[in-house]
């Protein structure tokens, strides 16, 4: 499992979404390819891909007032 945090601009968020969609599509393509192989050569795998704005409430409380 991977978990990373960071602050992204609008253009960076859009670029990241493009890349995540590409990874999800690659996963689906690999699954489709592997359906041609004998059943016992594969195992069930699941992939969750998500990106969303999120901030711990304690961090929000520590932000400087604008």
C-alpha positions as CSV (number, residue, x, y, z in Angstrom):
1,X,0.0,0.0,0.0
2,X,1.2,3.5,-0.8
3,X,0.1,6.7,1.0
4,X,1.6,10.1,0.0
5,X,0.6,13.6,0.8
6,X,1.4,16.9,-0.8
7,X,0.0,20.2,-2.0
8,X,-0.8,20.4,-5.7
9,X,-1.7,23.2,-8.0
10,X,-4.7,22.9,-10.3
11,X,-2.5,22.0,-13.3
12,X,-0.6,19.4,-11.2
13,X,-3.9,17.9,-10.0
14,X,-5.2,17.6,-13.6
15,X,-1.9,15.9,-14.6
16,X,-2.0,13.5,-11.7
17,X,-5.6,12.5,-12.7
18,X,-4.5,11.8,-16.2
19,X,-1.7,9.5,-14.9
20,X,-4.0,7.7,-12.5
21,X,-6.5,7.0,-15.2
22,X,-3.7,5.7,-17.3
23,X,-2.6,3.3,-14.5
24,X,-6.3,2.2,-14.0
25,X,-6.6,1.5,-17.7
26,X,-3.4,-0.5,-17.8
27,X,-4.6,-2.6,-14.9
28,X,-7.9,-3.3,-16.8
29,X,-5.9,-4.1,-20.0
30,X,-3.6,-6.6,-18.1
31,X,-6.7,-8.2,-16.6
32,X,-8.2,-8.6,-20.1
33,X,-4.9,-10.1,-21.4
34,X,-4.7,-12.5,-18.5
35,X,-8.2,-13.8,-19.1
36,X,-6.7,-15.7,-22.0
37,X,-4.3,-17.6,-19.7
38,X,-5.2,-20.7,-17.6
39,X,-7.3,-19.8,-14.6
40,X,-4.8,-21.2,-12.1
41,X,-2.1,-18.9,-13.3
42,X,-3.7,-15.9,-11.8
43,X,-5.2,-14.7,-8.5
44,X,-7.8,-12.1,-7.8
45,X,-6.3,-8.6,-7.4
46,X,-8.0,-5.4,-6.5
47,X,-6.7,-1.8,-7.0
48,X,-8.1,1.3,-5.4
49,X,-6.9,4.5,-7.0
50,X,-8.1,7.8,-5.3
51,X,-7.0,11.3,-5.0
52,X,-8.9,14.0,-3.2
53,X,-8.5,17.1,-1.1
54,X,-8.0,16.2,2.5
55,X,-6.5,17.8,5.6
56,X,-6.4,16.6,9.2
57,X,-8.6,18.9,11.3
58,X,-5.7,19.5,13.7
59,X,-3.6,20.8,10.8
60,X,-6.4,23.1,9.7
61,X,-6.6,24.5,13.2
62,X,-2.9,25.4,13.1
63,X,-3.1,27.4,9.9
64,X,-2.5,31.1,10.0
65,X,-5.5,33.2,9.7
66,X,-5.7,35.1,6.4
